[in-house]
């Protein structure tokens, strides 16, 4: 089978510079320069069939345009209450009850297999608390204690309703 030379051709925002190897599936890969300046290696099938048209900047641009045109989103832009990150963590996720929560307490769930209550608190990619308890109230107390220690250690302001 003859290899198509795609050098110099443009596909969407990508201009093919040179052949860059072979993908695991056997297709040729090409080093391309995006109109934004980024370099990216793309499978020839994805280029020729319009599946990949940029380094990812096109998707970001489309998403940004959609968000800024949506009146509901536009109204919320600049609202400081929409900034849930404190020290790199989403405090709202730590302190707001999810609609899926059936225990009524954030971070406390019932494990049907073991027949025990699990108390968990995940922060910055690691578990601060991950224990099981036979008693629901022991699990709740452990979760609340872990929240308070975390808040004190990291100078976080947790929602008062979550401490109740």
VMD Tcl script that builds the backbone (N, CA, C; Angstrom):
set m [mol new atoms 492]
animate dup $m
set s [atomselect $m all]
$s set {name element resname resid chain x y z} {
  {N N UNK 1 A 0.840 -1.184 0.000}
  {CA C UNK 1 A 0.000 0.000 0.000}
  {C C UNK 1 A 0.886 1.249 0.000}
  {N N UNK 2 A 0.587 2.198 -0.845}
  {CA C UNK 2 A 1.401 3.403 -0.989}
  {C C UNK 2 A 1.025 4.431 0.078}
  {N N UNK 3 A 2.045 5.025 0.691}
  {CA C UNK 3 A 1.841 6.038 1.723}
  {C C UNK 3 A 1.541 7.384 1.068}
  {N N UNK 4 A 0.459 8.017 1.500}
  {CA C UNK 4 A 0.140 9.364 1.028}
  {C C UNK 4 A 1.035 10.350 1.744}
  {N N UNK 5 A 1.643 11.259 1.001}
  {CA C UNK 5 A 2.462 12.293 1.622}
  {C C UNK 5 A 1.565 13.496 1.899}
  {N N UNK 6 A 1.341 13.766 3.178}
  {CA C UNK 6 A 0.453 14.854 3.577}
  {C C UNK 6 A 1.212 16.136 3.906}
  {N N UNK 7 A 2.538 16.111 3.758}
  {CA C UNK 7 A 3.365 17.282 4.091}
  {C C UNK 7 A 2.867 18.529 3.375}
  {N N UNK 8 A 2.737 19.612 4.144}
  {CA C UNK 8 A 2.321 20.888 3.586}
  {C C UNK 8 A 0.814 21.072 3.482}
  {N N UNK 9 A 0.056 19.994 3.610}
  {CA C UNK 9 A -1.401 20.102 3.499}
  {C C UNK 9 A -1.998 20.651 4.798}
  {N N UNK 10 A -3.141 21.290 4.655}
  {CA C UNK 10 A -3.821 21.865 5.816}
  {C C UNK 10 A -5.135 21.124 6.052}
  {N N UNK 11 A -5.373 20.794 7.328}
  {CA C UNK 11 A -6.591 20.121 7.760}
  {C C UNK 11 A -7.139 20.913 8.945}
  {N N UNK 12 A -8.192 21.678 8.710}
  {CA C UNK 12 A -8.715 22.537 9.766}
  {C C UNK 12 A -7.679 23.573 10.139}
  {N N UNK 13 A -7.308 23.592 11.404}
  {CA C UNK 13 A -6.283 24.530 11.881}
  {C C UNK 13 A -4.874 23.939 11.826}
  {N N UNK 14 A -4.755 22.699 11.386}
  {CA C UNK 14 A -3.466 21.998 11.389}
  {C C UNK 14 A -2.809 22.012 10.021}
  {N N UNK 15 A -1.505 22.319 10.012}
  {CA C UNK 15 A -0.699 22.234 8.798}
  {C C UNK 15 A 0.329 21.133 9.039}
  {N N UNK 16 A 0.359 20.158 8.151}
  {CA C UNK 16 A 1.264 19.016 8.298}
  {C C UNK 16 A 2.688 19.460 7.990}
  {N N UNK 17 A 3.607 19.152 8.903}
  {CA C UNK 17 A 5.018 19.512 8.732}
  {C C UNK 17 A 5.782 18.335 8.126}
  {N N UNK 18 A 5.685 17.153 8.797}
  {CA C UNK 18 A 6.429 15.975 8.317}
  {C C UNK 18 A 5.864 14.709 8.949}
  {N N UNK 19 A 6.263 13.580 8.408}
  {CA C UNK 19 A 5.889 12.269 8.951}
  {C C UNK 19 A 6.546 12.126 10.314}
  {N N UNK 20 A 5.819 11.551 11.263}
  {CA C UNK 20 A 6.346 11.456 12.624}
  {C C UNK 20 A 6.333 10.036 13.164}
  {N N UNK 21 A 6.075 9.041 12.329}
  {CA C UNK 21 A 6.115 7.662 12.795}
  {C C UNK 21 A 4.865 6.904 12.425}
  {N N UNK 22 A 4.634 5.843 13.219}
  {CA C UNK 22 A 3.494 4.971 12.971}
  {C C UNK 22 A 2.747 4.747 14.283}
  {N N UNK 23 A 1.434 4.830 14.208}
  {CA C UNK 23 A 0.602 4.596 15.395}
  {C C UNK 23 A 0.520 3.090 15.670}
  {N N UNK 24 A 0.033 2.720 16.838}
  {CA C UNK 24 A -0.104 1.307 17.212}
  {C C UNK 24 A -1.008 0.552 16.231}
  {N N UNK 25 A -1.959 1.255 15.647}
  {CA C UNK 25 A -2.877 0.607 14.711}
  {C C UNK 25 A -2.296 0.494 13.302}
  {N N UNK 26 A -1.072 0.967 13.102}
  {CA C UNK 26 A -0.415 0.863 11.806}
  {C C UNK 26 A -0.541 2.091 10.930}
  {N N UNK 27 A -1.372 3.036 11.308}
  {CA C UNK 27 A -1.526 4.264 10.525}
  {C C UNK 27 A -0.317 5.169 10.701}
  {N N UNK 28 A -0.020 5.912 9.665}
  {CA C UNK 28 A 1.068 6.880 9.733}
  {C C UNK 28 A 0.650 8.019 10.660}
  {N N UNK 29 A 1.616 8.565 11.386}
  {CA C UNK 29 A 1.347 9.749 12.204}
  {C C UNK 29 A 2.141 10.912 11.627}
  {N N UNK 30 A 1.592 12.113 11.790}
  {CA C UNK 30 A 2.181 13.304 11.190}
  {C C UNK 30 A 2.344 14.392 12.242}
  {N N UNK 31 A 3.496 15.063 12.200}
  {CA C UNK 31 A 3.729 16.210 13.059}
  {C C UNK 31 A 3.074 17.405 12.383}
  {N N UNK 32 A 2.186 18.061 13.129}
  {CA C UNK 32 A 1.446 19.189 12.570}
  {C C UNK 32 A 1.636 20.420 13.443}
  {N N UNK 33 A 1.537 21.578 12.792}
  {CA C UNK 33 A 1.579 22.838 13.517}
  {C C UNK 33 A 0.179 23.439 13.457}
  {N N UNK 34 A -0.339 23.757 14.632}
  {CA C UNK 34 A -1.670 24.346 14.725}
  {C C UNK 34 A -1.572 25.847 14.461}
  {N N UNK 35 A -2.653 26.448 14.040}
  {CA C UNK 35 A -2.657 27.885 13.769}
  {C C UNK 35 A -2.357 28.702 15.025}
  {N N UNK 36 A -2.550 28.108 16.203}
  {CA C UNK 36 A -2.235 28.817 17.451}
  {C C UNK 36 A -0.757 28.703 17.812}
  {N N UNK 37 A -0.014 27.852 17.075}
  {CA C UNK 37 A 1.425 27.732 17.302}
  {C C UNK 37 A 1.858 26.426 17.949}
  {N N UNK 38 A 0.929 25.652 18.498}
  {CA C UNK 38 A 1.278 24.380 19.144}
  {C C UNK 38 A 1.612 23.319 18.108}
  {N N UNK 39 A 2.511 22.407 18.497}
  {CA C UNK 39 A 2.836 21.254 17.667}
  {C C UNK 39 A 2.094 20.046 18.223}
  {N N UNK 40 A 1.584 19.206 17.324}
  {CA C UNK 40 A 0.829 18.027 17.747}
  {C C UNK 40 A 1.043 16.916 16.727}
  {N N UNK 41 A 1.102 15.674 17.217}
  {CA C UNK 41 A 1.228 14.522 16.335}
  {C C UNK 41 A -0.150 13.899 16.181}
  {N N UNK 42 A -0.554 13.677 14.912}
  {CA C UNK 42 A -1.906 13.196 14.641}
  {C C UNK 42 A -1.868 12.016 13.669}
  {N N UNK 43 A -2.718 11.044 13.919}
  {CA C UNK 43 A -2.911 9.880 13.059}
  {C C UNK 43 A -3.473 10.344 11.707}
  {N N UNK 44 A -2.966 9.801 10.602}
  {CA C UNK 44 A -3.385 10.254 9.272}
  {C C UNK 44 A -4.883 10.057 9.033}
  {N N UNK 45 A -5.457 8.980 9.544}
  {CA C UNK 45 A -6.895 8.748 9.370}
  {C C UNK 45 A -7.702 9.878 10.009}
  {N N UNK 46 A -7.302 10.274 11.221}
  {CA C UNK 46 A -8.007 11.333 11.939}
  {C C UNK 46 A -7.874 12.670 11.205}
  {N N UNK 47 A -6.737 12.905 10.585}
  {CA C UNK 47 A -6.541 14.130 9.798}
  {C C UNK 47 A -7.433 14.125 8.558}
  {N N UNK 48 A -7.318 13.070 7.763}
  {CA C UNK 48 A -8.014 12.996 6.476}
  {C C UNK 48 A -9.533 12.953 6.605}
  {N N UNK 49 A -10.033 12.457 7.727}
  {CA C UNK 49 A -11.482 12.356 7.910}
  {C C UNK 49 A -12.060 13.477 8.764}
  {N N UNK 50 A -11.235 14.472 9.084}
  {CA C UNK 50 A -11.717 15.647 9.813}
  {C C UNK 50 A -12.041 15.399 11.271}
  {N N UNK 51 A -11.519 14.315 11.842}
  {CA C UNK 51 A -11.782 14.006 13.253}
  {C C UNK 51 A -10.948 14.918 14.148}
  {N N UNK 52 A -9.693 15.124 13.773}
  {CA C UNK 52 A -8.817 16.038 14.508}
  {C C UNK 52 A -8.549 17.237 13.610}
  {N N UNK 53 A -8.931 18.433 14.077}
  {CA C UNK 53 A -8.764 19.643 13.264}
  {C C UNK 53 A -7.899 20.700 13.937}
  {N N UNK 54 A -7.473 20.426 15.185}
  {CA C UNK 54 A -6.612 21.377 15.898}
  {C C UNK 54 A -5.879 20.651 17.016}
  {N N UNK 55 A -5.084 21.393 17.765}
  {CA C UNK 55 A -4.360 20.830 18.906}
  {C C UNK 55 A -5.272 20.692 20.125}
  {N N UNK 56 A -6.479 21.195 20.018}
  {CA C UNK 56 A -7.426 21.231 21.135}
  {C C UNK 56 A -7.943 22.645 21.336}
  {N N UNK 57 A -7.287 23.598 20.667}
  {CA C UNK 57 A -7.678 25.002 20.822}
  {C C UNK 57 A -9.063 25.273 20.220}
  {N N UNK 58 A -9.413 24.545 19.173}
  {CA C UNK 58 A -10.723 24.747 18.543}
  {C C UNK 58 A -11.845 24.411 19.528}
  {N N UNK 59 A -11.701 23.289 20.204}
  {CA C UNK 59 A -12.711 22.885 21.189}
  {C C UNK 59 A -12.825 23.920 22.308}
  {N N UNK 60 A -11.675 24.404 22.790}
  {CA C UNK 60 A -11.689 25.436 23.841}
  {C C UNK 60 A -12.373 26.704 23.356}
  {N N UNK 61 A -12.070 27.112 22.113}
  {CA C UNK 61 A -12.683 28.327 21.553}
  {C C UNK 61 A -14.195 28.178 21.417}
  {N N UNK 62 A -14.648 27.028 20.937}
  {CA C UNK 62 A -16.084 26.789 20.767}
  {C C UNK 62 A -16.775 26.780 22.131}
  {N N UNK 63 A -16.176 26.105 23.110}
  {CA C UNK 63 A -16.760 26.057 24.455}
  {C C UNK 63 A -16.847 27.443 25.069}
  {N N UNK 64 A -15.778 28.216 24.914}
  {CA C UNK 64 A -15.760 29.564 25.459}
  {C C UNK 64 A -16.844 30.421 24.815}
  {N N UNK 65 A -16.977 30.304 23.496}
  {CA C UNK 65 A -17.991 31.087 22.782}
  {C C UNK 65 A -19.397 30.699 23.238}
  {N N UNK 66 A -19.632 29.404 23.392}
  {CA C UNK 66 A -20.954 28.946 23.835}
  {C C UNK 66 A -21.265 29.463 25.237}
  {N N UNK 67 A -20.277 29.401 26.118}
  {CA C UNK 67 A -20.485 29.853 27.497}
  {C C UNK 67 A -20.778 31.341 27.564}
  {N N UNK 68 A -20.027 32.123 26.818}
  {CA C UNK 68 A -20.209 33.568 26.904}
  {C C UNK 68 A -21.479 34.039 26.219}
  {N N UNK 69 A -22.037 33.229 25.317}
  {CA C UNK 69 A -23.294 33.599 24.658}
  {C C UNK 69 A -24.515 33.168 25.459}
  {N N UNK 70 A -24.359 32.180 26.341}
  {CA C UNK 70 A -25.481 31.698 27.146}
  {C C UNK 70 A -25.816 32.764 28.191}
  {N N UNK 71 A -27.043 33.308 28.178}
  {CA C UNK 71 A -27.394 34.385 29.103}
  {C C UNK 71 A -27.297 33.977 30.577}
  {N N UNK 72 A -27.578 32.709 30.880}
  {CA C UNK 72 A -27.479 32.254 32.271}
  {C C UNK 72 A -26.038 32.285 32.753}
  {N N UNK 73 A -25.119 31.873 31.884}
  {CA C UNK 73 A -23.703 31.871 32.236}
  {C C UNK 73 A -23.170 33.294 32.278}
  {N N UNK 74 A -23.552 34.094 31.281}
  {CA C UNK 74 A -23.087 35.475 31.180}
  {C C UNK 74 A -23.418 36.256 32.455}
  {N N UNK 75 A -24.592 35.976 33.011}
  {CA C UNK 75 A -25.036 36.656 34.225}
  {C C UNK 75 A -24.157 36.307 35.433}
  {N N UNK 76 A -23.569 35.108 35.422}
  {CA C UNK 76 A -22.767 34.643 36.556}
  {C C UNK 76 A -21.285 35.007 36.450}
  {N N UNK 77 A -20.842 35.444 35.269}
  {CA C UNK 77 A -19.431 35.791 35.086}
  {C C UNK 77 A -19.075 36.971 35.989}
  {N N UNK 78 A -17.999 36.821 36.748}
  {CA C UNK 78 A -17.548 37.878 37.650}
  {C C UNK 78 A -18.131 37.780 39.050}
  {N N UNK 79 A -19.050 36.851 39.276}
  {CA C UNK 79 A -19.641 36.671 40.605}
  {C C UNK 79 A -18.662 35.908 41.482}
  {N N UNK 80 A -18.164 36.528 42.525}
  {CA C UNK 80 A -17.157 35.934 43.405}
  {C C UNK 80 A -17.668 34.680 44.105}
  {N N UNK 81 A -18.974 34.547 44.239}
  {CA C UNK 81 A -19.535 33.366 44.896}
  {C C UNK 81 A -19.354 32.108 44.042}
  {N N UNK 82 A -18.985 32.261 42.787}
  {CA C UNK 82 A -18.773 31.118 41.904}
  {C C UNK 82 A -17.333 30.624 41.934}
  {N N UNK 83 A -16.554 31.095 42.859}
  {CA C UNK 83 A -15.157 30.676 42.973}
  {C C UNK 83 A -15.009 29.755 44.186}
  {N N UNK 84 A -15.283 28.454 44.006}
  {CA C UNK 84 A -15.290 27.548 45.143}
  {C C UNK 84 A -13.915 27.070 45.585}
  {N N UNK 85 A -12.847 27.396 44.828}
  {CA C UNK 85 A -11.534 26.869 45.178}
  {C C UNK 85 A -10.874 27.680 46.281}
  {N N UNK 86 A -10.421 26.981 47.309}
  {CA C UNK 86 A -9.650 27.576 48.382}
  {C C UNK 86 A -8.416 26.704 48.543}
  {N N UNK 87 A -7.264 27.287 48.403}
  {CA C UNK 87 A -6.004 26.539 48.466}
  {C C UNK 87 A -6.011 25.364 47.493}
  {N N UNK 88 A -6.624 25.545 46.342}
  {CA C UNK 88 A -6.632 24.509 45.320}
  {C C UNK 88 A -7.679 23.430 45.502}
  {N N UNK 89 A -8.570 23.575 46.473}
  {CA C UNK 89 A -9.601 22.560 46.695}
  {C C UNK 89 A -10.987 23.158 46.590}
  {N N UNK 90 A -11.912 22.361 46.110}
  {CA C UNK 90 A -13.292 22.769 45.987}
  {C C UNK 90 A -13.983 22.563 47.332}
  {N N UNK 91 A -14.066 23.623 48.108}
  {CA C UNK 91 A -14.648 23.558 49.448}
  {C C UNK 91 A -16.121 23.201 49.368}
  {N N UNK 92 A -16.802 23.670 48.325}
  {CA C UNK 92 A -18.223 23.355 48.175}
  {C C UNK 92 A -18.433 21.854 48.089}
  {N N UNK 93 A -17.543 21.152 47.388}
  {CA C UNK 93 A -17.670 19.701 47.267}
  {C C UNK 93 A -17.453 19.012 48.611}
  {N N UNK 94 A -16.662 19.628 49.476}
  {CA C UNK 94 A -16.412 19.049 50.793}
  {C C UNK 94 A -17.573 19.289 51.751}
  {N N UNK 95 A -18.353 20.337 51.480}
  {CA C UNK 95 A -19.336 20.760 52.469}
  {C C UNK 95 A -20.787 20.801 51.997}
  {N N UNK 96 A -21.065 20.403 50.786}
  {CA C UNK 96 A -22.435 20.414 50.276}
  {C C UNK 96 A -22.913 18.985 50.055}
  {N N UNK 97 A -24.142 18.717 50.459}
  {CA C UNK 97 A -24.701 17.376 50.294}
  {C C UNK 97 A -25.135 17.165 48.852}
  {N N UNK 98 A -24.680 16.072 48.271}
  {CA C UNK 98 A -25.028 15.707 46.905}
  {C C UNK 98 A -26.449 15.167 46.867}
  {N N UNK 99 A -27.083 15.290 45.723}
  {CA C UNK 99 A -28.442 14.753 45.572}
  {C C UNK 99 A -28.441 13.230 45.658}
  {N N UNK 100 A -27.263 12.597 45.452}
  {CA C UNK 100 A -27.159 11.142 45.519}
  {C C UNK 100 A -26.966 10.640 46.945}
  {N N UNK 101 A -26.690 11.539 47.869}
  {CA C UNK 101 A -26.407 11.157 49.250}
  {C C UNK 101 A -27.675 10.667 49.933}
  {N N UNK 102 A -27.631 9.426 50.466}
  {CA C UNK 102 A -28.814 8.889 51.141}
  {C C UNK 102 A -28.658 8.848 52.659}
  {N N UNK 103 A -27.431 9.055 53.156}
  {CA C UNK 103 A -27.232 9.036 54.608}
  {C C UNK 103 A -27.604 10.376 55.228}
  {N N UNK 104 A -27.593 11.435 54.428}
  {CA C UNK 104 A -27.879 12.760 54.945}
  {C C UNK 104 A -26.655 13.466 55.491}
  {N N UNK 105 A -25.513 12.792 55.458}
  {CA C UNK 105 A -24.264 13.374 55.968}
  {C C UNK 105 A -23.202 13.262 54.879}
  {N N UNK 106 A -22.544 14.364 54.589}
  {CA C UNK 106 A -21.492 14.386 53.578}
  {C C UNK 106 A -20.366 13.451 53.991}
  {N N UNK 107 A -19.945 12.594 53.070}
  {CA C UNK 107 A -18.804 11.721 53.323}
  {C C UNK 107 A -19.114 10.491 54.137}
  {N N UNK 108 A -20.381 10.228 54.405}
  {CA C UNK 108 A -20.769 9.037 55.160}
  {C C UNK 108 A -21.723 8.229 54.297}
  {N N UNK 109 A -21.391 6.947 54.113}
  {CA C UNK 109 A -22.236 6.086 53.290}
  {C C UNK 109 A -22.292 4.686 53.895}
  {N N UNK 110 A -23.296 3.925 53.490}
  {CA C UNK 110 A -23.461 2.568 53.993}
  {C C UNK 110 A -22.949 1.583 52.955}
  {N N UNK 111 A -22.052 0.683 53.383}
  {CA C UNK 111 A -21.504 -0.341 52.508}
  {C C UNK 111 A -22.315 -1.617 52.707}
  {N N UNK 112 A -23.103 -1.972 51.692}
  {CA C UNK 112 A -23.986 -3.136 51.796}
  {C C UNK 112 A -23.215 -4.437 51.963}
  {N N UNK 113 A -22.054 -4.547 51.320}
  {CA C UNK 113 A -21.267 -5.795 51.408}
  {C C UNK 113 A -20.812 -6.085 52.835}
  {N N UNK 114 A -20.248 -5.072 53.473}
  {CA C UNK 114 A -19.722 -5.292 54.827}
  {C C UNK 114 A -20.769 -5.043 55.897}
  {N N UNK 115 A -21.837 -4.333 55.520}
  {CA C UNK 115 A -22.868 -4.012 56.506}
  {C C UNK 115 A -22.403 -2.942 57.484}
  {N N UNK 116 A -21.445 -2.117 57.052}
  {CA C UNK 116 A -20.893 -1.080 57.929}
  {C C UNK 116 A -21.023 0.291 57.275}
  {N N UNK 117 A -20.859 1.309 58.105}
  {CA C UNK 117 A -20.879 2.701 57.639}
  {C C UNK 117 A -19.454 3.132 57.324}
  {N N UNK 118 A -19.268 3.773 56.183}
  {CA C UNK 118 A -17.950 4.263 55.783}
  {C C UNK 118 A -17.921 5.781 55.932}
  {N N UNK 119 A -16.854 6.268 56.520}
  {CA C UNK 119 A -16.643 7.716 56.645}
  {C C UNK 119 A -15.388 8.046 55.848}
  {N N UNK 120 A -15.536 8.989 54.902}
  {CA C UNK 120 A -14.402 9.338 54.041}
  {C C UNK 120 A -14.287 10.849 53.899}
  {N N UNK 121 A -13.031 11.289 53.741}
  {CA C UNK 121 A -12.756 12.686 53.420}
  {C C UNK 121 A -11.531 12.686 52.516}
  {N N UNK 122 A -11.719 13.142 51.277}
  {CA C UNK 122 A -10.678 13.154 50.263}
  {C C UNK 122 A -10.267 14.591 50.019}
  {N N UNK 123 A -8.979 14.893 50.134}
  {CA C UNK 123 A -8.500 16.260 49.999}
  {C C UNK 123 A -7.134 16.252 49.340}
  {N N UNK 124 A -6.985 17.052 48.285}
  {CA C UNK 124 A -5.716 17.179 47.550}
  {C C UNK 124 A -5.152 15.834 47.122}
  {N N UNK 125 A -6.021 14.967 46.587}
  {CA C UNK 125 A -5.568 13.715 46.016}
  {C C UNK 125 A -5.280 12.602 46.994}
  {N N UNK 126 A -5.635 12.764 48.256}
  {CA C UNK 126 A -5.418 11.670 49.203}
  {C C UNK 126 A -6.522 11.663 50.256}
  {N N UNK 127 A -6.702 10.499 50.857}
  {CA C UNK 127 A -7.716 10.372 51.885}
  {C C UNK 127 A -7.194 10.900 53.222}
  {N N UNK 128 A -7.939 11.829 53.790}
  {CA C UNK 128 A -7.661 12.299 55.146}
  {C C UNK 128 A -8.320 11.312 56.106}
  {N N UNK 129 A -9.460 10.784 55.678}
  {CA C UNK 129 A -10.225 9.823 56.472}
  {C C UNK 129 A -10.797 8.778 55.525}
  {N N UNK 130 A -10.633 7.510 55.887}
  {CA C UNK 130 A -11.214 6.407 55.122}
  {C C UNK 130 A -11.360 5.231 56.079}
  {N N UNK 131 A -12.448 5.242 56.867}
  {CA C UNK 131 A -12.662 4.221 57.895}
  {C C UNK 131 A -14.086 3.687 57.834}
  {N N UNK 132 A -14.267 2.483 58.365}
  {CA C UNK 132 A -15.609 1.922 58.475}
  {C C UNK 132 A -15.991 1.788 59.945}
  {N N UNK 133 A -17.291 1.906 60.191}
  {CA C UNK 133 A -17.828 1.855 61.550}
  {C C UNK 133 A -19.097 1.011 61.555}
  {N N UNK 134 A -19.345 0.334 62.661}
  {CA C UNK 134 A -20.594 -0.423 62.778}
  {C C UNK 134 A -21.749 0.514 63.108}
  {N N UNK 135 A -21.447 1.614 63.783}
  {CA C UNK 135 A -22.486 2.555 64.188}
  {C C UNK 135 A -22.460 3.802 63.309}
  {N N UNK 136 A -23.615 4.196 62.811}
  {CA C UNK 136 A -23.760 5.374 61.961}
  {C C UNK 136 A -23.218 6.621 62.654}
  {N N UNK 137 A -23.554 6.804 63.925}
  {CA C UNK 137 A -23.162 8.019 64.642}
  {C C UNK 137 A -21.658 8.094 64.868}
  {N N UNK 138 A -20.991 6.954 64.978}
  {CA C UNK 138 A -19.530 6.948 65.087}
  {C C UNK 138 A -18.904 7.417 63.766}
  {N N UNK 139 A -19.489 6.992 62.658}
  {CA C UNK 139 A -18.992 7.405 61.336}
  {C C UNK 139 A -19.182 8.909 61.145}
  {N N UNK 140 A -20.342 9.417 61.553}
  {CA C UNK 140 A -20.618 10.854 61.446}
  {C C UNK 140 A -19.635 11.648 62.296}
  {N N UNK 141 A -19.411 11.199 63.513}
  {CA C UNK 141 A -18.486 11.900 64.413}
  {C C UNK 141 A -17.070 11.916 63.844}
  {N N UNK 142 A -16.642 10.794 63.260}
  {CA C UNK 142 A -15.298 10.722 62.671}
  {C C UNK 142 A -15.177 11.680 61.492}
  {N N UNK 143 A -16.208 11.751 60.670}
  {CA C UNK 143 A -16.194 12.660 59.519}
  {C C UNK 143 A -16.118 14.109 59.983}
  {N N UNK 144 A -16.954 14.480 60.970}
  {CA C UNK 144 A -16.967 15.856 61.483}
  {C C UNK 144 A -15.614 16.221 62.093}
  {N N UNK 145 A -15.031 15.294 62.823}
  {CA C UNK 145 A -13.723 15.547 63.441}
  {C C UNK 145 A -12.651 15.750 62.368}
  {N N UNK 146 A -12.684 14.928 61.318}
  {CA C UNK 146 A -11.720 15.056 60.225}
  {C C UNK 146 A -11.897 16.397 59.501}
  {N N UNK 147 A -13.159 16.829 59.296}
  {CA C UNK 147 A -13.427 18.123 58.665}
  {C C UNK 147 A -12.840 19.265 59.491}
  {N N UNK 148 A -13.074 19.216 60.799}
  {CA C UNK 148 A -12.577 20.285 61.671}
  {C C UNK 148 A -11.053 20.341 61.677}
  {N N UNK 149 A -10.400 19.175 61.741}
  {CA C UNK 149 A -8.931 19.136 61.705}
  {C C UNK 149 A -8.405 19.693 60.385}
  {N N UNK 150 A -9.045 19.298 59.290}
  {CA C UNK 150 A -8.647 19.777 57.970}
  {C C UNK 150 A -8.814 21.285 57.862}
  {N N UNK 151 A -9.945 21.788 58.325}
  {CA C UNK 151 A -10.219 23.231 58.260}
  {C C UNK 151 A -9.192 24.005 59.079}
  {N N UNK 152 A -8.899 23.523 60.259}
  {CA C UNK 152 A -7.940 24.209 61.135}
  {C C UNK 152 A -6.534 24.179 60.531}
  {N N UNK 153 A -6.122 23.011 60.039}
  {CA C UNK 153 A -4.780 22.841 59.479}
  {C C UNK 153 A -4.579 23.675 58.218}
  {N N UNK 154 A -5.607 23.769 57.380}
  {CA C UNK 154 A -5.484 24.454 56.093}
  {C C UNK 154 A -6.150 25.816 56.053}
  {N N UNK 155 A -6.605 26.285 57.188}
  {CA C UNK 155 A -7.219 27.602 57.290}
  {C C UNK 155 A -8.407 27.749 56.329}
  {N N UNK 156 A -9.286 26.732 56.321}
  {CA C UNK 156 A -10.459 26.725 55.455}
  {C C UNK 156 A -11.683 27.164 56.236}
  {N N UNK 157 A -12.596 27.844 55.549}
  {CA C UNK 157 A -13.869 28.229 56.150}
  {C C UNK 157 A -14.918 27.257 55.629}
  {N N UNK 158 A -15.319 26.286 56.463}
  {CA C UNK 158 A -16.323 25.324 56.051}
  {C C UNK 158 A -17.711 25.885 56.315}
  {N N UNK 159 A -18.672 25.453 55.518}
  {CA C UNK 159 A -20.057 25.867 55.642}
  {C C UNK 159 A -20.591 25.471 57.018}
  {N N UNK 160 A -21.220 26.399 57.711}
  {CA C UNK 160 A -21.719 26.145 59.067}
  {C C UNK 160 A -22.760 25.044 59.081}
  {N N UNK 161 A -23.569 24.928 58.035}
  {CA C UNK 161 A -24.611 23.898 58.012}
  {C C UNK 161 A -24.001 22.512 57.908}
  {N N UNK 162 A -22.779 22.413 57.392}
  {CA C UNK 162 A -22.129 21.116 57.265}
  {C C UNK 162 A -21.564 20.651 58.590}
  {N N UNK 163 A -21.354 21.587 59.517}
  {CA C UNK 163 A -20.769 21.231 60.799}
  {C C UNK 163 A -21.822 20.727 61.772}
  {N N UNK 164 A -23.093 21.025 61.498}
  {CA C UNK 164 A -24.193 20.703 62.385}
  {C C UNK 164 A -24.325 19.272 62.597}
}
mol reanalyze $m
mol bondsrecalc $m
mol representation Tube
mol addrep $m
